[in-house]
Amino acid sequence: QVQLMESGGGLVQAGGSLRLSCAASGSIFSANAVGWYRQAPGKQREVVARIGQFGITNYADFVKGRFTISRDYAKNTIFLQMNSLKPGDTAVYYCNLITRDGMEYWGQGTQVTVSQ
């Protein structure tokens, strides 16, 4: 069983930056895919950034050029560097991992609030 724990959320002014971390209980090397999702109040959960097969990275249009997803195999950690934050980025951000055998895991979420 994989356990994920997000951290790094908080309150930041528009234009500021945050770095989210997702610590995994096991090796993320074996994962088929890792990613970050977010859910704002009254809205559906949406994908923010994802690393899938062949290491290919996909970003939602609304974060391209501002956010960067990365992973540190040695630390078993997935990161989301968020720059040029906007009030519309306010949401709970969730870490996601899919293992090679198809099991999907989620973290508990971390709150990101961006003020004007």
Contact map, one row per residue, 1 for C-alpha under 8 A:
11100000000000000000000000000000000000000000000000000000000000000000000000000000000000000000000000000000000000000000
11110000000000000000000111000000000000000000000000000000000000000000000000000000000000000000000000000000100000000000
11111000000000000000000111000000000000000000000000000000000000000000000000000000000000000000000000000000111000000000
01111100000000000000011110000000000000000000000000000000000000000000000000000000000000000000001100000000111100000000
00111110000000000000111100000000000000000000000000000000000000000000000000000000000000000000001000000000001110000000
00011111000000000001111000000000000000000000000000000000000000000000000000000000000000000000011000000000001111000000
00001111100000000001110000000000000000000000000000000000000000000000000000000000000000000000000000000000000001000000
00000111110000000111100000000000000000000000000000000000000000000000000000000000000000000000000000000000000001000000
00000011111000000111000000000000000000000000000000000000000000000000000000000000000000000000000000000000000001111000
00000001111100000100000000000000000000000000000000000000000000000000000000000000000000000000000000000000000001111000
00000000111110000000000000000000000000000000000000000000000000000000000000000000000000000000000000000000000000011110
00000000011111011100000000000000000000000000000000000000000000000000000000000000000000000000000000000000000000011110
00000000001111110000000000000000000000000000000000000000000000000000000000000000000010000000000000000000000000000111
00000000000111110000000000000000000000000000000000000000000000000000000000000000000111100000000000000000000000000111
00000000000011111000000000000000000000000000000000000000000000000000000000000000001111000000000000000000000000000000
00000000000111111100000000000000000000000000000000000000000000000000000000000000001110000000000000000000000000000000
00000000000100111110000000000000000000000000000000000000000000000000000000000000111110000000000000000000000000000000
00000001110100011111000000000000000000000000000000000000000000000000000000000000111000000000000000000000000000000000
00000001100000001111100000000000000000000000000000000000000000000000000000000011110000000000000000000000000000000000
00000111100000000111110000000000000000000000000000000000000000000000000000000011110000000000000000000000000000000000
00001111000000000011111000000000000000000000000000000000000000000000000000001111000000000000000000000000000000000000
00011110000000000001111100000000000000000000000000000000000000000000000000001110000000000000001000000000001000000000
00011100000000000000111110000000000000000000000000000000000000000000000000111100000000000000000000000000000000000000
01111000000000000000011111110000000000000000000000000000000000000000000000011100000000000000000000000000000000000000
01110000000000000000001111100000000000000000000000000000000000000000000000010000000000000000000000000000000000000000
01100000000000000000000111110000000000000000000000000000000000000000000000010000000000000000000000000000000000000000
00000000000000000000000111111110000000000000000000000000000000000000000010010000000000000000000000000000000000000000
00000000000000000000000101111110000000000000000000000000000000000000000010011000000000000000000000000000000000000000
00000000000000000000000000111110000000000000000000000000000000000000000010010000000000000000000000000000000000000000
00000000000000000000000000111111000000000000000000000000000000000000000000000000000000000000000000110000000000000000
00000000000000000000000000111111110000000000000000000000000000000000000000000000000000000000000011110000000000000000
00000000000000000000000000000111110000000000000000011000000000000000000000000000000000000000000011110100000000000000
00000000000000000000000000000011111000000000000001111000000000000000000000000000000000000000000011100000000000000000
00000000000000000000000000000011111100000000000001110000000000000000000000000100000000000000001111000000000000000000
00000000000000000000000000000000111110000000001111100000000000000000100000000100000000000000001110000000000000000000
00000000000000000000000000000000011111000000001111000000000000000000100000000001000000000000111100000000000000000000
00000000000000000000000000000000001111100000111110000000000000000000000000000000000000000000111100000000000000000000
00000000000000000000000000000000000111110000111100000000000000000000000000000000000000000011110000000000000000000000
00000000000000000000000000000000000011111011110000000000000000000000000000000000000000000011100000000000000000000000
00000000000000000000000000000000000001111111100000000000000000000000000000000000000000000111000000000000000000000000
00000000000000000000000000000000000000111110000000000000000000000000000000000000000000000010000000000000000000000000
00000000000000000000000000000000000000011111000000000000000000000000000000000000000000000000000000000000000000000000
00000000000000000000000000000000000000111111100000000000000000000000000000000000000000000000000000000000000000000000
00000000000000000000000000000000000000110111110000000000000000000000000000000000000000000000000000000000000000000000
00000000000000000000000000000000000011110011111000000000000000000000000000000000000000000000000000000000000000000000
00000000000000000000000000000000000011100001111100000000000000000000000000000000000000000000000000000000000000000000
00000000000000000000000000000000001111000000111111000000001100000000000000000000000000000000000000000000000000000000
00000000000000000000000000000000001111000000011111000000001100100000000000000000000000000000000000000000000000000000
00000000000000000000000000000000001110000000001111100000111100000001100000000000000000000000000000000000000000000000
00000000000000000000000000000000111100000000001111110000111000000000100000000000000000000000000000000000000000000000
00000000000000000000000000000000111000000000000011111011110000000000100000000000000000000000000000000000000000000000
00000000000000000000000000000001110000000000000001111111100000000000000000000000000000000000000000000000000000000000
00000000000000000000000000000001100000000000000000111111000000000000000000000000000000000000000000000000000000000000
00000000000000000000000000000000000000000000000000011111000000000000000000000000000000000000000000000000000000000000
00000000000000000000000000000000000000000000000000111111100000000000000000000000000000000000000000000000000000000000
00000000000000000000000000000000000000000000000000111111110000000000000000000000000000000000000000000000000000000000
00000000000000000000000000000000000000000000000011110011111000000000100000000000000000000000000000000000000000000000
00000000000000000000000000000000000000000000000011100001111100000000000000000000000000000000000000000000000000000000
00000000000000000000000000000000000000000000001111000000111110110000000000000000000000000000000000000000000000000000
00000000000000000000000000000000000000000000001110000000011111110000000000000000000000000000000000000000000000000000
00000000000000000000000000000000000000000000000000000000001111110000000000000000000000000000000000000000000000000000
00000000000000000000000000000000000000000000000000000000000111110000000000000000000000000000000000000000000000000000
00000000000000000000000000000000000000000000000100000000001111111110000000000000000000000000000000000000000000000000
00000000000000000000000000000000000000000000000000000000001111111110000000000000000000000000000000000000000000000000
00000000000000000000000000000000000000000000000000000000000000111111000000000000000000000000000000000000000000000000
00000000000000000000000000000000000000000000000000000000000000111111000000000000011110000000000000000000000000000000
00000000000000000000000000000000000000000000000000000000000000111111100000000001111000000000000000000000000000000000
00000000000000000000000000000000000000000000000010000000000000001111110000000011110000000000000000000000000000000000
00000000000000000000000000000000001100000000000011100000100000000011111000000111100000000000000000000000000000000000
00000000000000000000000000000000000000000000000000000000000000000001111100000111000000000000000000000000000000000000
00000000000000000000000000000000000000000000000000000000000000000000111110011110000000000000000000000000000000000000
00000000000000000000000000000000000000000000000000000000000000000000011111111100000000000000000000000000000000000000
00000000000000000000000000111000000000000000000000000000000000000000001111111000000000000000000000000000000000000000
00000000000000000000000000000000000000000000000000000000000000000000000111111000000000000000000000000000000000000000
00000000000000000000001000000000000000000000000000000000000000000000000111111000000000000000000000000000000000000000
00000000000000000000001111111000000000000000000000000000000000000000001111111100000000000000000000000000000000000000
00000000000000000000111100010000000000000000000000000000000000000000001111111110000000000000000000000000000000000000
00000000000000000000111100000000011000000000000000000000000000000000111100011111000000000000000000000000000000000000
00000000000000000011110000000000000000000000000000000000000000000001111000001111100000000000000000000000000000000000
00000000000000000011100000000000000100000000000000000000000000000011110000000111110000000000000000000000000000000000
00000000000000001111000000000000000000000000000000000000000000000011100000000011111000000000000000000000000000000000
00000000000000001111000000000000000000000000000000000000000000000111000000000001111110000000000000000000000000000000
00000000000000111100000000000000000000000000000000000000000000000110000000000000111110000000000000000000000000000000
00000000000001111000000000000000000000000000000000000000000000000100000000000000011111000000000000000000000000000000
00000000000011111000000000000000000000000000000000000000000000000100000000000000011111101000000000000000000000000100
00000000000001100000000000000000000000000000000000000000000000000000000000000000000111111100000000000000000000000111
00000000000001000000000000000000000000000000000000000000000000000000000000000000000011111100000000000000000000001111
00000000000000000000000000000000000000000000000000000000000000000000000000000000000001111100000000000000000000000100
00000000000000000000000000000000000000000000000000000000000000000000000000000000000011111110000000000000000000011100
00000000000000000000000000000000000000010000000000000000000000000000000000000000000001111111000000000000000000111100
00000000000000000000000000000000000001111000000000000000000000000000000000000000000000001111100000000000000000111000
00000000000000000000000000000000000001110000000000000000000000000000000000000000000000000111110000000000000011110000
00000000000000000000000000000000000111100000000000000000000000000000000000000000000000000011111000000000000011110000
00000100000000000000000000000000000111000000000000000000000000000000000000000000000000000001111100000000011111000000
00011100000000000000010000000000011110000000000000000000000000000000000000000000000000000000111110000000011110000000
00010000000000000000000000000000011110000000000000000000000000000000000000000000000000000000011111000001111000000000
00000000000000000000000000000011111000000000000000000000000000000000000000000000000000000000001111100001110000000000
00000000000000000000000000000011110000000000000000000000000000000000000000000000000000000000000111110111100000000000
00000000000000000000000000000111100000000000000000000000000000000000000000000000000000000000000011111111000000000000
00000000000000000000000000000111000000000000000000000000000000000000000000000000000000000000000001111110000000000000
00000000000000000000000000000000000000000000000000000000000000000000000000000000000000000000000000111110000000000000
00000000000000000000000000000001000000000000000000000000000000000000000000000000000000000000000001111111000000000000
00000000000000000000000000000000000000000000000000000000000000000000000000000000000000000000000001111111100000000000
00000000000000000000000000000000000000000000000000000000000000000000000000000000000000000000000111100111110000000000
01110000000000000000000000000000000000000000000000000000000000000000000000000000000000000000000111000011111000000000
00110000000000000000000000000000000000000000000000000000000000000000000000000000000000000000011110000001111100000000
00111100000000000000010000000000000000000000000000000000000000000000000000000000000000000000011100000000111110000000
00011100000000000000000000000000000000000000000000000000000000000000000000000000000000000000011000000000011111000000
00001100000000000000000000000000000000000000000000000000000000000000000000000000000000000001111000000000001111100000
00000111110000000000000000000000000000000000000000000000000000000000000000000000000000000001110000000000000111110000
00000000110000000000000000000000000000000000000000000000000000000000000000000000000000000111100000000000000011111000
00000000111100000000000000000000000000000000000000000000000000000000000000000000000000001111100000000000000001111100
00000000111100000000000000000000000000000000000000000000000000000000000000000000000000101110000000000000000000111110
00000000001111000000000000000000000000000000000000000000000000000000000000000000000011111100000000000000000000011111
00000000001111000000000000000000000000000000000000000000000000000000000000000000000001100000000000000000000000001111
00000000000011000000000000000000000000000000000000000000000000000000000000000000000001100000000000000000000000000111
